[in-house]
Amino acid sequence: MAKIFPLHPKHPERICWGCDKYCRADDLQCGNGSIRIAHPCEDFGEHWYEQGDWSGLLNAQQWTEITRKSTATLPTKPAPLRKPHIKLIRQS
């Protein structure tokens, strides 16, 4: 079973996210190359999971948590702006 992929790790720059081993950045053991694979939050920001298809990365529990949060925080439609009623005096 694969490890649960963290949505918001504390220090993502310290770990290689290329496989399930989660090696330290200075001790790559998986052999995927000589560079560290960045966590998606480093490239796409704090809400990286809201855009794109991450279904192969996140488990069912994380998906239900994400959808519950996103439906609870949906932005409401703002009220239409009303212009103040101003009367201009015409000078002849």
C-alpha positions in Angstrom: 0.0 0.0 0.0 1.3 3.4 -0.9 1.8 6.1 1.7 -0.8 8.9 2.0 0.4 11.9 0.0 0.3 15.0 2.2 -1.6 18.0 1.0 0.3 20.6 2.9 3.7 19.3 4.1 5.6 21.6 6.6 8.9 21.6 4.7 8.4 20.2 1.2 11.8 21.4 0.0 13.5 18.8 2.3 12.0 15.7 0.6 12.0 14.2 -2.9 8.4 13.5 -3.9 9.2 11.3 -6.9 8.2 8.0 -5.4 6.8 6.4 -2.2 10.1 6.4 -0.4 10.1 10.1 0.3 13.9 10.3 0.4 15.8 13.3 1.9 16.7 15.8 -0.8 20.4 15.2 -0.3 20.1 11.4 -0.2 18.1 10.1 -3.2 17.8 6.3 -3.0 15.1 5.6 -5.6 17.4 6.1 -8.6 14.9 8.4 -10.4 17.8 10.7 -11.4 20.1 13.2 -9.7 17.5 15.9 -8.9 14.7 16.1 -6.3 11.1 16.0 -7.5 9.2 19.0 -6.1 5.9 18.7 -4.2 3.0 20.2 -6.3 2.5 22.9 -3.6 5.9 24.3 -4.5 4.9 24.7 -8.1 1.2 25.5 -8.0 0.7 27.1 -4.6 -1.2 26.3 -1.5 -4.4 25.1 -3.2 -2.6 23.0 -5.8 -5.2 20.2 -5.6 -8.1 22.4 -6.8 -6.8 22.5 -10.4 -5.9 19.6 -12.6 -6.5 15.8 -12.2 -4.8 14.5 -9.1 -7.0 11.4 -8.8 -4.0 9.0 -9.1 -2.1 10.8 -6.3 -4.7 11.4 -3.6 -6.8 8.7 -1.9 -10.6 8.6 -1.4 -10.5 10.0 2.1 -8.5 13.0 0.9 -10.9 13.6 -2.0 -13.9 13.6 0.4 -12.1 16.0 2.7 -11.3 18.3 -0.2 -14.8 18.3 -1.7 -16.3 18.9 1.7 -14.1 21.9 2.2 -14.6 23.3 -1.3 -18.4 23.1 -1.1 -18.4 24.7 2.4 -16.2 27.6 1.1 -17.8 28.3 -2.2 -17.9 32.0 -2.9 -21.3 33.5 -2.9 -22.5 35.8 -5.7 -21.8 39.4 -4.6 -24.7 41.8 -4.4 -24.9 44.1 -7.4 -23.2 47.5 -6.8 -25.6 50.4 -6.5 -24.5 53.8 -7.6 -25.3 56.6 -5.3 -28.1 58.8 -6.5 -26.5 62.1 -7.5 -28.3 65.1 -8.9 -26.2 67.4 -11.0 -27.3 71.0 -11.3 -27.1 72.4 -14.7 -25.8 75.8 -15.0 -26.9 77.8 -18.0 
